[in-house]
Amino acid sequence: MSTQKHKLLARKKSGYVQVRMLLRHPMETGNRRDKVTEVKIPRFFIRELTCEHRGVVVLSCHWGWGVSRNPYLSFRLLSGEAGEVITITWTDNLGKSNMITTTIK
């Protein structure tokens, strides 16, 4: 996985909160081959992603191996105030999980 950090931003706008995230993940399809050994690179992708706000899941995504490397996602919440926390959690096809949080600005 890349050493660059994931990014998550949430900004209060007029009537909604704009949430934007960039996850650093290779999202391998399982169809590519290593250029040197010619061995297929195994599938490695984010399977499930959720967003929580005020302890409630407000977004749930079920992804497959066809999502591009370093996926970007943007969406709007119709509620939320500055200072509240947004949490993004994801699990990959190998069963490993990760999480990032941000505060609405």
Disulfide bonds with the S-S distance in Angstrom:
none
